[in-house]
Amino acid sequence: MIQIDQLNYAYGHKQVLKNIQLEFPEHQFSVILGRNGCGKSTLFKLISGIEQVQSGRVMYAGRALSSYKGKDRAALLGFLPQFHKSVFPFLVKDVIITGRAAFSRFQPSKADWQRVDQALIDLDIEHLKERPYTELSGGERQLVMIARILVQAPRVILLDEPTNHLDVYYQSYLMKKLRQLSRQNFTVIAIMHDPNLAFLFADHLFFMRENEVIRPDSKARITDPTFLKSVYDVEFHEAMIKDKTIVVPDHSWL
């Protein structure tokens, strides 16, 4: 679905992405992991079109992202940034309907409002429909913003650190929903910090270190403590939970 070829990017003289080569499969849930400052957010800005490509290519379904304009871009791509805030007490339904703005010219049809109702049902948040957005918890706001993307009905959903500032319940709930969306003909890609959430829910994992994509060698697993230490500069121990592997940081050096 998304192919990135030899992507490089610099802010002035500071190189922040180096020869990025990635492919994200269609209708799967993919996660990009790495330490702060490794280039994840810059990569997302280029994938979403917020920043212009300086060197290399970002291709969607065989076409350059820059070739998608207007409604075509809205039908292709939905992006949830790391921070979003509303200072006005708009009702949840009115926040969500703005996801149809590219198609309705701010005159939503009956079908557009039906999309709002369906998105609320899909995310199990119908009870929030008439609530002011500013009165919601962090987890509820995150789900509302994802509902806004769903009514846009893009082929690809990009989320920048979607579980940040969420409690354990909403982290798990949101990750389950993102995985479900990938099974409903959406391609879902997220930046995350927590490798365990990614191990438990994602289909594909990609790691970045010092502005480059790194991969374990052919004999190592992505949960291998030696490989993870090369990503995070922290010692890890592996543990099995049912059929899933999680990792625990080693704090003995503290």
CYANA upper distance limits for C-alpha pairs under 8 A (distance plus 0.5 A):
  1 MET  CA     23 GLU  CA      8.01
  1 MET  CA     24 PHE  CA      6.50
  1 MET  CA     25 PRO  CA      6.00
  1 MET  CA     26 GLU  CA      5.33
  1 MET  CA     60 TYR  CA      6.18
  1 MET  CA     61 ALA  CA      5.47
  1 MET  CA     62 GLY  CA      8.33
  1 MET  CA    187 THR  CA      8.28
  2 ILE  CA     23 GLU  CA      6.15
  2 ILE  CA     24 PHE  CA      5.65
  2 ILE  CA     25 PRO  CA      7.54
  2 ILE  CA     26 GLU  CA      8.31
  2 ILE  CA     58 VAL  CA      7.73
  2 ILE  CA     59 MET  CA      6.10
  2 ILE  CA     60 TYR  CA      5.22
  2 ILE  CA     61 ALA  CA      6.85
  2 ILE  CA     62 GLY  CA      8.48
  3 GLN  CA     21 GLN  CA      8.29
  3 GLN  CA     22 LEU  CA      6.45
  3 GLN  CA     23 GLU  CA      5.04
  3 GLN  CA     24 PHE  CA      7.09
  3 GLN  CA     57 ARG  CA      8.40
  3 GLN  CA     58 VAL  CA      6.54
  3 GLN  CA     59 MET  CA      5.56
  3 GLN  CA     60 TYR  CA      7.10
  3 GLN  CA     62 GLY  CA      8.37
  4 ILE  CA     20 ILE  CA      7.34
  4 ILE  CA     21 GLN  CA      5.82
  4 ILE  CA     22 LEU  CA      5.53
  4 ILE  CA     23 GLU  CA      6.74
  4 ILE  CA     56 GLY  CA      8.10
  4 ILE  CA     57 ARG  CA      6.19
  4 ILE  CA     58 VAL  CA      5.24
  4 ILE  CA     59 MET  CA      6.78
  5 ASP  CA     19 ASN  CA      8.13
  5 ASP  CA     20 ILE  CA      7.00
  5 ASP  CA     21 GLN  CA      5.41
  5 ASP  CA     22 LEU  CA      7.40
  5 ASP  CA     56 GLY  CA      6.09
  5 ASP  CA     57 ARG  CA      5.63
  5 ASP  CA     58 VAL  CA      7.21
  6 GLN  CA     18 LYS  CA      8.27
  6 GLN  CA     19 ASN  CA      4.91
  6 GLN  CA     20 ILE  CA      5.68
  6 GLN  CA     21 GLN  CA      6.02
  6 GLN  CA     55 SER  CA      7.83
  6 GLN  CA     56 GLY  CA      5.29
  6 GLN  CA     57 ARG  CA      7.32
  7 LEU  CA     17 LEU  CA      7.50
  7 LEU  CA     18 LYS  CA      7.15
  7 LEU  CA     19 ASN  CA      5.52
  7 LEU  CA     20 ILE  CA      5.25
  7 LEU  CA     21 GLN  CA      7.32
  7 LEU  CA     53 VAL  CA      8.22
  7 LEU  CA     54 GLN  CA      8.44
  7 LEU  CA     55 SER  CA      6.15
  7 LEU  CA     56 GLY  CA      4.72
  7 LEU  CA     57 ARG  CA      6.67
  7 LEU  CA     58 VAL  CA      8.27
  8 ASN  CA     15 GLN  CA      8.29
  8 ASN  CA     16 VAL  CA      8.16
  8 ASN  CA     17 LEU  CA      5.44
  8 ASN  CA     18 LYS  CA      5.40
  8 ASN  CA     19 ASN  CA      5.88
  8 ASN  CA     20 ILE  CA      7.18
  8 ASN  CA     53 VAL  CA      8.50
  8 ASN  CA     54 GLN  CA      7.26
  8 ASN  CA     55 SER  CA      5.73
  8 ASN  CA     56 GLY  CA      6.84
  9 TYR  CA     15 GLN  CA      6.62
  9 TYR  CA     16 VAL  CA      6.27
  9 TYR  CA     17 LEU  CA      5.46
  9 TYR  CA     18 LYS  CA      7.50
  9 TYR  CA     53 VAL  CA      7.84
  9 TYR  CA     54 GLN  CA      6.48
  9 TYR  CA     55 SER  CA      7.22
 10 ALA  CA     14 LYS  CA      5.79
 10 ALA  CA     15 GLN  CA      4.71
 10 ALA  CA     16 VAL  CA      5.81
 10 ALA  CA     17 LEU  CA      7.34
 11 TYR  CA     15 GLN  CA      7.03
 11 TYR  CA     16 VAL  CA      7.60
 15 GLN  CA    211 ASN  CA      8.38
 16 VAL  CA     38 CYS  CA      8.09
 16 VAL  CA     39 GLY  CA      6.27
 16 VAL  CA     42 THR  CA      8.07
 16 VAL  CA    210 GLU  CA      8.46
 16 VAL  CA    211 ASN  CA      5.86
 17 LEU  CA     39 GLY  CA      6.60
 17 LEU  CA     42 THR  CA      8.25
 17 LEU  CA     43 LEU  CA      7.86
 17 LEU  CA    211 ASN  CA      5.15
 17 LEU  CA    212 GLU  CA      6.69
 18 LYS  CA    211 ASN  CA      6.36
 18 LYS  CA    212 GLU  CA      5.91
 19 ASN  CA    212 GLU  CA      7.48
 20 ILE  CA    212 GLU  CA      6.76
 20 ILE  CA    213 VAL  CA      6.74
 21 GLN  CA    213 VAL  CA      8.00
 24 PHE  CA     30 SER  CA      7.49
 25 PRO  CA    187 THR  CA      7.97
 26 GLU  CA    186 PHE  CA      8.11
 26 GLU  CA    187 THR  CA      5.80
 27 HIS  CA    182 SER  CA      5.52
 27 HIS  CA    183 ARG  CA      6.78
 27 HIS  CA    184 GLN  CA      8.00
 27 HIS  CA    185 ASN  CA      5.75
 27 HIS  CA    186 PHE  CA      5.67
 27 HIS  CA    187 THR  CA      4.78
 27 HIS  CA    188 VAL  CA      7.67
 28 GLN  CA    179 ARG  CA      8.29
 28 GLN  CA    182 SER  CA      5.57
 28 GLN  CA    183 ARG  CA      7.58
 28 GLN  CA    186 PHE  CA      7.94
 28 GLN  CA    187 THR  CA      5.85
 28 GLN  CA    188 VAL  CA      6.74
 28 GLN  CA    203 ASP  CA      6.72
 28 GLN  CA    204 HIS  CA      8.15
 29 PHE  CA    178 LEU  CA      7.72
 29 PHE  CA    179 ARG  CA      6.44
 29 PHE  CA    182 SER  CA      6.15
 29 PHE  CA    187 THR  CA      6.91
 29 PHE  CA    188 VAL  CA      5.26
 29 PHE  CA    189 ILE  CA      6.37
 29 PHE  CA    190 ALA  CA      8.47
 29 PHE  CA    202 ALA  CA      5.77
 29 PHE  CA    203 ASP  CA      5.76
 29 PHE  CA    204 HIS  CA      7.05
 30 SER  CA    188 VAL  CA      6.74
 30 SER  CA    189 ILE  CA      5.25
 30 SER  CA    190 ALA  CA      6.95
 30 SER  CA    202 ALA  CA      6.23
 30 SER  CA    203 ASP  CA      6.31
 30 SER  CA    204 HIS  CA      5.12
 30 SER  CA    205 LEU  CA      6.35
 30 SER  CA    206 PHE  CA      8.18
 31 VAL  CA    189 ILE  CA      6.17
 31 VAL  CA    190 ALA  CA      5.35
 31 VAL  CA    191 ILE  CA      6.23
 31 VAL  CA    192 MET  CA      7.17
 31 VAL  CA    198 ALA  CA      7.01
 31 VAL  CA    202 ALA  CA      6.94
 31 VAL  CA    204 HIS  CA      6.85
 31 VAL  CA    205 LEU  CA      5.55
 31 VAL  CA    206 PHE  CA      6.72
 32 ILE  CA     40 LYS  CA      7.72
 32 ILE  CA    189 ILE  CA      8.19
 32 ILE  CA    190 ALA  CA      6.75
 32 ILE  CA    191 ILE  CA      5.32
 32 ILE  CA    192 MET  CA      6.76
 32 ILE  CA    205 LEU  CA      6.53
 32 ILE  CA    206 PHE  CA      5.23
 32 ILE  CA    207 PHE  CA      6.22
 32 ILE  CA    208 MET  CA      7.87
 33 LEU  CA     40 LYS  CA      8.17
 33 LEU  CA    191 ILE  CA      6.72
 33 LEU  CA    192 MET  CA      6.01
 33 LEU  CA    193 HIS  CA      6.41
 33 LEU  CA    194 ASP  CA      8.25
 33 LEU  CA    195 PRO  CA      7.47
 33 LEU  CA    205 LEU  CA      7.84
 33 LEU  CA    206 PHE  CA      6.65
 33 LEU  CA    207 PHE  CA      5.33
 33 LEU  CA    208 MET  CA      6.79
 34 GLY  CA     38 CYS  CA      6.94
 34 GLY  CA     40 LYS  CA      7.83
 34 GLY  CA    192 MET  CA      8.29
 34 GLY  CA    193 HIS  CA      7.11
 34 GLY  CA    207 PHE  CA      6.13
 34 GLY  CA    208 MET  CA      5.50
 34 GLY  CA    209 ARG  CA      6.68
 34 GLY  CA    231 VAL  CA      6.78
 34 GLY  CA    232 TYR  CA      7.25
 35 ARG  CA    193 HIS  CA      7.75
 35 ARG  CA    208 MET  CA      8.15
 35 ARG  CA    209 ARG  CA      7.52
 35 ARG  CA    231 VAL  CA      7.72
 35 ARG  CA    232 TYR  CA      6.48
 37 GLY  CA    210 GLU  CA      8.13
 37 GLY  CA    211 ASN  CA      8.44
 38 CYS  CA    208 MET  CA      6.68
 38 CYS  CA    209 ARG  CA      5.76
 38 CYS  CA    210 GLU  CA      5.29
 38 CYS  CA    211 ASN  CA      5.29
 38 CYS  CA    212 GLU  CA      8.02
 39 GLY  CA     43 LEU  CA      6.63
 39 GLY  CA    208 MET  CA      7.86
 39 GLY  CA    209 ARG  CA      8.43
 39 GLY  CA    210 GLU  CA      7.75
 39 GLY  CA    211 ASN  CA      5.37
 39 GLY  CA    212 GLU  CA      8.14
 40 LYS  CA     44 PHE  CA      6.83
 40 LYS  CA    191 ILE  CA      7.38
 40 LYS  CA    208 MET  CA      7.65
 40 LYS  CA    211 ASN  CA      8.32
 41 SER  CA     45 LYS  CA      6.75
 41 SER  CA    160 ASP  CA      7.73
 41 SER  CA    191 ILE  CA      8.15
 42 THR  CA     46 LEU  CA      6.93
 43 LEU  CA     47 ILE  CA      6.72
 44 PHE  CA     48 SER  CA      6.44
 44 PHE  CA    158 LEU  CA      8.36
 44 PHE  CA    160 ASP  CA      8.00
 45 LYS  CA     49 GLY  CA      6.48
 45 LYS  CA     50 ILE  CA      5.42
 45 LYS  CA     51 GLU  CA      5.87
 46 LEU  CA     50 ILE  CA      6.58
 46 LEU  CA     51 GLU  CA      5.53
 46 LEU  CA     52 GLN  CA      6.73
 46 LEU  CA     53 VAL  CA      6.72
 46 LEU  CA     58 VAL  CA      8.23
 47 ILE  CA     58 VAL  CA      7.00
 47 ILE  CA     65 LEU  CA      8.42
 48 SER  CA     77 LEU  CA      7.84
 48 SER  CA     79 PHE  CA      7.26
 48 SER  CA    158 LEU  CA      7.96
 49 GLY  CA     65 LEU  CA      7.66
 49 GLY  CA     66 SER  CA      7.97
 53 VAL  CA     57 ARG  CA      7.64
 53 VAL  CA     58 VAL  CA      8.25
 57 ARG  CA     64 ALA  CA      7.49
 58 VAL  CA     64 ALA  CA      6.34
 58 VAL  CA     65 LEU  CA      6.46
 59 MET  CA     63 ARG  CA      5.60
 59 MET  CA     64 ALA  CA      4.88
 59 MET  CA     65 LEU  CA      6.08
 60 TYR  CA     64 ALA  CA      6.65
 60 TYR  CA     65 LEU  CA      6.47
 63 ARG  CA     67 SER  CA      7.40
 64 ALA  CA     68 TYR  CA      8.04
 68 TYR  CA     72 ASP  CA      6.04
 68 TYR  CA     73 ARG  CA      5.43
 69 LYS  CA     73 ARG  CA      5.52
 70 GLY  CA     74 ALA  CA      6.94
 70 GLY  CA    102 ALA  CA      7.65
 71 LYS  CA     75 ALA  CA      6.50
 71 LYS  CA    102 ALA  CA      6.39
 71 LYS  CA    103 PHE  CA      6.97
 72 ASP  CA     76 LEU  CA      6.66
 73 ARG  CA     77 LEU  CA      6.52
 74 ALA  CA     78 GLY  CA      7.26
 74 ALA  CA    102 ALA  CA      7.15
 74 ALA  CA    152 GLN  CA      7.42
 74 ALA  CA    154 PRO  CA      6.92
 75 ALA  CA    152 GLN  CA      7.34
 75 ALA  CA    153 ALA  CA      6.78
 75 ALA  CA    154 PRO  CA      4.98
 75 ALA  CA    155 ARG  CA      7.11
 76 LEU  CA    154 PRO  CA      5.21
 76 LEU  CA    155 ARG  CA      5.45
 76 LEU  CA    156 VAL  CA      6.56
 77 LEU  CA    154 PRO  CA      5.48
 77 LEU  CA    155 ARG  CA      6.58
 77 LEU  CA    156 VAL  CA      5.39
 77 LEU  CA    157 ILE  CA      6.55
 77 LEU  CA    158 LEU  CA      8.04
 78 GLY  CA    149 ILE  CA      6.16
 78 GLY  CA    152 GLN  CA      7.75
 78 GLY  CA    153 ALA  CA      8.47
 78 GLY  CA    154 PRO  CA      6.19
 78 GLY  CA    155 ARG  CA      8.41
 78 GLY  CA    156 VAL  CA      6.71
 78 GLY  CA    157 ILE  CA      5.34
 78 GLY  CA    158 LEU  CA      6.68
 79 PHE  CA    149 ILE  CA      7.93
 79 PHE  CA    157 ILE  CA      6.44
 79 PHE  CA    158 LEU  CA      5.23
 79 PHE  CA    159 LEU  CA      6.49
 80 LEU  CA    145 MET  CA      7.74
 80 LEU  CA    146 ILE  CA      7.83
 80 LEU  CA    149 ILE  CA      8.33
 80 LEU  CA    157 ILE  CA      8.30
 80 LEU  CA    158 LEU  CA      6.64
 80 LEU  CA    159 LEU  CA      5.25
 80 LEU  CA    160 ASP  CA      6.75
 80 LEU  CA    162 PRO  CA      8.33
 81 PRO  CA    159 LEU  CA      6.76
 81 PRO  CA    160 ASP  CA      5.69
 81 PRO  CA    161 GLU  CA      8.39
 82 GLN  CA    159 LEU  CA      7.92
 82 GLN  CA    160 ASP  CA      5.37
 82 GLN  CA    161 GLU  CA      6.21
 82 GLN  CA    162 PRO  CA      7.23
 86 SER  CA    133 TYR  CA      8.10
 86 SER  CA    134 THR  CA      7.14
 87 VAL  CA    134 THR  CA      7.47
 88 PHE  CA    134 THR  CA      7.55
 89 PRO  CA    132 PRO  CA      5.56
 89 PRO  CA    133 TYR  CA      6.35
 89 PRO  CA    134 THR  CA      5.84
 89 PRO  CA    135 GLU  CA      8.26
 90 PHE  CA     94 ASP  CA      6.77
 90 PHE  CA     95 VAL  CA      6.96
 90 PHE  CA    132 PRO  CA      5.89
 90 PHE  CA    133 TYR  CA      6.30
 90 PHE  CA    134 THR  CA      7.96
 91 LEU  CA     95 VAL  CA      6.94
 91 LEU  CA    129 LYS  CA      7.55
 91 LEU  CA    130 GLU  CA      6.07
 91 LEU  CA    131 ARG  CA      5.87
 91 LEU  CA    132 PRO  CA      4.78
 91 LEU  CA    133 TYR  CA      6.14
 92 VAL  CA     96 ILE  CA      6.76
 92 VAL  CA    128 LEU  CA      7.02
 92 VAL  CA    129 LYS  CA      5.67
 92 VAL  CA    130 GLU  CA      6.51
 92 VAL  CA    131 ARG  CA      6.25
 92 VAL  CA    132 PRO  CA      6.40
 92 VAL  CA    133 TYR  CA      5.73
 92 VAL  CA    144 VAL  CA      7.47
 93 LYS  CA     97 ILE  CA      6.70
 93 LYS  CA    116 VAL  CA      7.35
 93 LYS  CA    129 LYS  CA      5.68
 93 LYS  CA    130 GLU  CA      7.04
 94 ASP  CA     98 THR  CA      7.25
 95 VAL  CA     99 GLY  CA      8.36
 95 VAL  CA    133 TYR  CA      8.07
 95 VAL  CA    144 VAL  CA      8.33
 95 VAL  CA    145 MET  CA      8.45
 95 VAL  CA    148 ARG  CA      7.54
 96 ILE  CA    116 VAL  CA      6.95
 96 ILE  CA    144 VAL  CA      7.22
 96 ILE  CA    145 MET  CA      7.48
 96 ILE  CA    147 ALA  CA      6.70
 96 ILE  CA    148 ARG  CA      4.66
 96 ILE  CA    149 ILE  CA      8.38
 96 ILE  CA    151 VAL  CA      7.79
 97 ILE  CA    101 ALA  CA      7.94
 97 ILE  CA    108 PRO  CA      8.02
 97 ILE  CA    112 ASP  CA      7.73
 97 ILE  CA    113 TRP  CA      7.46
 97 ILE  CA    116 VAL  CA      6.78
 97 ILE  CA    148 ARG  CA      7.12
 97 ILE  CA    151 VAL  CA      7.68
 98 THR  CA    106 PHE  CA      8.08
 98 THR  CA    148 ARG  CA      7.43
 99 GLY  CA    148 ARG  CA      5.41
 99 GLY  CA    149 ILE  CA      6.43
 99 GLY  CA    150 LEU  CA      8.25
 99 GLY  CA    151 VAL  CA      6.24
 99 GLY  CA    152 GLN  CA      5.39
100 ARG  CA    104 SER  CA      6.43
100 ARG  CA    106 PHE  CA      8.17
100 ARG  CA    108 PRO  CA      7.69
100 ARG  CA    112 ASP  CA      7.34
100 ARG  CA    151 VAL  CA      6.85
100 ARG  CA    152 GLN  CA      5.85
101 ALA  CA    105 ARG  CA      5.97
101 ALA  CA    106 PHE  CA      5.69
101 ALA  CA    107 GLN  CA      8.45
101 ALA  CA    108 PRO  CA      8.24
102 ALA  CA    106 PHE  CA      8.45
104 SER  CA    108 PRO  CA      5.74
104 SER  CA    109 SER  CA      7.72
108 PRO  CA    112 ASP  CA      6.08
108 PRO  CA    113 TRP  CA      7.45
109 SER  CA    113 TRP  CA      7.05
110 LYS  CA    114 GLN  CA      6.75
111 ALA  CA    115 ARG  CA      6.83
112 ASP  CA    116 VAL  CA      7.09
112 ASP  CA    151 VAL  CA      8.05
113 TRP  CA    117 ASP  CA      6.95
114 GLN  CA    118 GLN  CA      6.69
115 ARG  CA    119 ALA  CA      6.61
115 ARG  CA    151 VAL  CA      5.97
116 VAL  CA    120 LEU  CA      6.78
116 VAL  CA    147 ALA  CA      8.03
116 VAL  CA    148 ARG  CA      8.34
116 VAL  CA    151 VAL  CA      6.55
117 ASP  CA    121 ILE  CA      6.80
117 ASP  CA    126 GLU  CA      7.89
118 GLN  CA    122 ASP  CA      6.55
119 ALA  CA    123 LEU  CA      6.77
119 ALA  CA    147 ALA  CA      5.77
119 ALA  CA    148 ARG  CA      8.35
119 ALA  CA    150 LEU  CA      6.63
119 ALA  CA    151 VAL  CA      6.97
120 LEU  CA    124 ASP  CA      6.42
120 LEU  CA    125 ILE  CA      5.56
120 LEU  CA    126 GLU  CA      5.36
120 LEU  CA    129 LYS  CA      7.96
120 LEU  CA    147 ALA  CA      7.02
121 ILE  CA    125 ILE  CA      6.82
121 ILE  CA    126 GLU  CA      6.25
123 LEU  CA    143 LEU  CA      7.55
123 LEU  CA    147 ALA  CA      7.69
123 LEU  CA    177 LYS  CA      7.56
125 ILE  CA    129 LYS  CA      7.84
125 ILE  CA    143 LEU  CA      8.32
125 ILE  CA    144 VAL  CA      8.47
131 ARG  CA    135 GLU  CA      7.82
131 ARG  CA    136 LEU  CA      8.28
132 PRO  CA    136 LEU  CA      7.71
133 TYR  CA    141 ARG  CA      7.39
136 LEU  CA    140 GLU  CA      6.25
136 LEU  CA    141 ARG  CA      6.43
137 SER  CA    141 ARG  CA      6.65
138 GLY  CA    142 GLN  CA      6.77
138 GLY  CA    165 HIS  CA      7.52
138 GLY  CA    166 LEU  CA      6.82
139 GLY  CA    143 LEU  CA      6.93
139 GLY  CA    166 LEU  CA      6.11
139 GLY  CA    167 ASP  CA      8.07
139 GLY  CA    170 TYR  CA      6.13
140 GLU  CA    144 VAL  CA      6.76
141 ARG  CA    145 MET  CA      6.75
142 GLN  CA    146 ILE  CA      6.83
142 GLN  CA    162 PRO  CA      7.84
143 LEU  CA    147 ALA  CA      6.65
143 LEU  CA    174 LEU  CA      7.97
144 VAL  CA    148 ARG  CA      6.77
145 MET  CA    149 ILE  CA      7.02
146 ILE  CA    150 LEU  CA      6.78
147 ALA  CA    151 VAL  CA      6.93
148 ARG  CA    152 GLN  CA      7.16
149 ILE  CA    153 ALA  CA      7.13
149 ILE  CA    154 PRO  CA      7.85
149 ILE  CA    157 ILE  CA      8.06
150 LEU  CA    154 PRO  CA      7.71
154 PRO  CA    186 PHE  CA      8.02
155 ARG  CA    185 ASN  CA      7.87
155 ARG  CA    186 PHE  CA      5.88
155 ARG  CA    187 THR  CA      6.75
156 VAL  CA    186 PHE  CA      6.29
156 VAL  CA    187 THR  CA      5.17
156 VAL  CA    188 VAL  CA      6.44
156 VAL  CA    189 ILE  CA      8.24
157 ILE  CA    186 PHE  CA      7.46
157 ILE  CA    187 THR  CA      6.65
157 ILE  CA    188 VAL  CA      5.35
157 ILE  CA    189 ILE  CA      6.77
158 LEU  CA    188 VAL  CA      6.65
158 LEU  CA    189 ILE  CA      5.50
158 LEU  CA    190 ALA  CA      6.27
159 LEU  CA    188 VAL  CA      8.42
159 LEU  CA    189 ILE  CA      6.87
159 LEU  CA    190 ALA  CA      5.12
159 LEU  CA    191 ILE  CA      6.93
160 ASP  CA    190 ALA  CA      6.28
160 ASP  CA    191 ILE  CA      5.49
160 ASP  CA    192 MET  CA      7.74
161 GLU  CA    190 ALA  CA      7.09
161 GLU  CA    191 ILE  CA      5.50
161 GLU  CA    192 MET  CA      5.34
161 GLU  CA    193 HIS  CA      7.73
162 PRO  CA    190 ALA  CA      7.74
162 PRO  CA    191 ILE  CA      8.08
162 PRO  CA    192 MET  CA      7.78
163 THR  CA    170 TYR  CA      8.25
163 THR  CA    171 GLN  CA      5.90
163 THR  CA    174 LEU  CA      7.97
163 THR  CA    192 MET  CA      7.95
166 LEU  CA    170 TYR  CA      6.31
166 LEU  CA    171 GLN  CA      6.32
167 ASP  CA    171 GLN  CA      6.62
168 VAL  CA    172 SER  CA      6.76
169 TYR  CA    173 TYR  CA      6.56
170 TYR  CA    174 LEU  CA      6.22
171 GLN  CA    175 MET  CA      6.69
172 SER  CA    176 LYS  CA      6.73
172 SER  CA    197 LEU  CA      8.25
173 TYR  CA    177 LYS  CA      6.85
174 LEU  CA    178 LEU  CA      6.68
175 MET  CA    179 ARG  CA      6.73
175 MET  CA    197 LEU  CA      8.09
175 MET  CA    201 PHE  CA      6.91
176 LYS  CA    180 GLN  CA      6.71
176 LYS  CA    201 PHE  CA      7.41
177 LYS  CA    181 LEU  CA      6.64
178 LEU  CA    182 SER  CA      6.91
178 LEU  CA    188 VAL  CA      7.47
179 ARG  CA    183 ARG  CA      7.19
179 ARG  CA    188 VAL  CA      8.41
179 ARG  CA    201 PHE  CA      7.06
179 ARG  CA    202 ALA  CA      7.44
180 GLN  CA    184 GLN  CA      7.06
181 LEU  CA    185 ASN  CA      7.52
181 LEU  CA    186 PHE  CA      6.25
181 LEU  CA    187 THR  CA      8.41
181 LEU  CA    188 VAL  CA      7.96
182 SER  CA    186 PHE  CA      5.22
182 SER  CA    187 THR  CA      5.97
182 SER  CA    188 VAL  CA      6.33
192 MET  CA    198 ALA  CA      8.13
194 ASP  CA    198 ALA  CA      7.21
195 PRO  CA    199 PHE  CA      6.53
195 PRO  CA    247 VAL  CA      8.32
196 ASN  CA    200 LEU  CA      6.63
196 ASN  CA    246 ILE  CA      5.91
196 ASN  CA    247 VAL  CA      7.05
197 LEU  CA    201 PHE  CA      6.73
197 LEU  CA    202 ALA  CA      8.41
198 ALA  CA    202 ALA  CA      5.61
198 ALA  CA    205 LEU  CA      7.80
199 PHE  CA    205 LEU  CA      8.39
199 PHE  CA    244 LYS  CA      8.12
199 PHE  CA    245 THR  CA      7.61
199 PHE  CA    246 ILE  CA      7.34
200 LEU  CA    244 LYS  CA      7.06
200 LEU  CA    245 THR  CA      8.25
200 LEU  CA    246 ILE  CA      8.25
206 PHE  CA    213 VAL  CA      7.73
206 PHE  CA    214 ILE  CA      8.20
206 PHE  CA    215 ARG  CA      8.03
207 PHE  CA    213 VAL  CA      6.24
207 PHE  CA    214 ILE  CA      6.18
207 PHE  CA    215 ARG  CA      7.27
207 PHE  CA    231 VAL  CA      7.66
208 MET  CA    212 GLU  CA      5.91
208 MET  CA    213 VAL  CA      4.90
208 MET  CA    214 ILE  CA      6.18
208 MET  CA    231 VAL  CA      7.49
209 ARG  CA    213 VAL  CA      6.95
209 ARG  CA    214 ILE  CA      7.16
209 ARG  CA    231 VAL  CA      6.26
215 ARG  CA    222 ILE  CA      8.39
216 PRO  CA    220 ALA  CA      6.12
216 PRO  CA    221 ARG  CA      7.13
216 PRO  CA    222 ILE  CA      6.79
216 PRO  CA    227 PHE  CA      6.46
220 ALA  CA    224 ASP  CA      6.67
220 ALA  CA    227 PHE  CA      7.97
221 ARG  CA    227 PHE  CA      8.42
222 ILE  CA    227 PHE  CA      7.36
222 ILE  CA    228 LEU  CA      7.84
223 THR  CA    227 PHE  CA      7.89
223 THR  CA    228 LEU  CA      7.26
223 THR  CA    238 GLU  CA      7.84
223 THR  CA    245 THR  CA      7.73
223 THR  CA    246 ILE  CA      7.94
223 THR  CA    247 VAL  CA      7.60
224 ASP  CA    228 LEU  CA      6.78
224 ASP  CA    238 GLU  CA      8.10
225 PRO  CA    229 LYS  CA      6.51
225 PRO  CA    235 GLU  CA      7.19
225 PRO  CA    236 PHE  CA      5.56
225 PRO  CA    237 HIS  CA      6.68
225 PRO  CA    238 GLU  CA      7.49
225 PRO  CA    247 VAL  CA      8.30
226 THR  CA    230 SER  CA      7.06
226 THR  CA    235 GLU  CA      8.14
226 THR  CA    236 PHE  CA      8.32
227 PHE  CA    231 VAL  CA      7.18
228 LEU  CA    232 TYR  CA      6.59
228 LEU  CA    233 ASP  CA      8.17
228 LEU  CA    234 VAL  CA      8.08
228 LEU  CA    235 GLU  CA      8.24
228 LEU  CA    236 PHE  CA      7.71
229 LYS  CA    233 ASP  CA      5.20
229 LYS  CA    234 VAL  CA      5.47
229 LYS  CA    235 GLU  CA      5.97
229 LYS  CA    236 PHE  CA      7.41
230 SER  CA    234 VAL  CA      8.46
234 VAL  CA    249 PRO  CA      7.17
234 VAL  CA    250 ASP  CA      7.77
235 GLU  CA    249 PRO  CA      6.33
235 GLU  CA    250 ASP  CA      5.74
235 GLU  CA    251 HIS  CA      8.48
236 PHE  CA    247 VAL  CA      6.58
236 PHE  CA    248 VAL  CA      5.89
236 PHE  CA    249 PRO  CA      4.90
236 PHE  CA    250 ASP  CA      5.77
237 HIS  CA    247 VAL  CA      5.97
237 HIS  CA    248 VAL  CA      5.65
237 HIS  CA    249 PRO  CA      6.86
237 HIS  CA    250 ASP  CA      7.11
238 GLU  CA    245 THR  CA      7.23
238 GLU  CA    246 ILE  CA      6.38
238 GLU  CA    247 VAL  CA      5.00
238 GLU  CA    248 VAL  CA      6.86
239 ALA  CA    245 THR  CA      6.24
239 ALA  CA    246 ILE  CA      5.83
239 ALA  CA    247 VAL  CA      6.46
239 ALA  CA    248 VAL  CA      7.96
240 MET  CA    244 LYS  CA      6.17
240 MET  CA    245 THR  CA      5.10
240 MET  CA    246 ILE  CA      6.70
241 ILE  CA    245 THR  CA      6.67
241 ILE  CA    246 ILE  CA      7.61
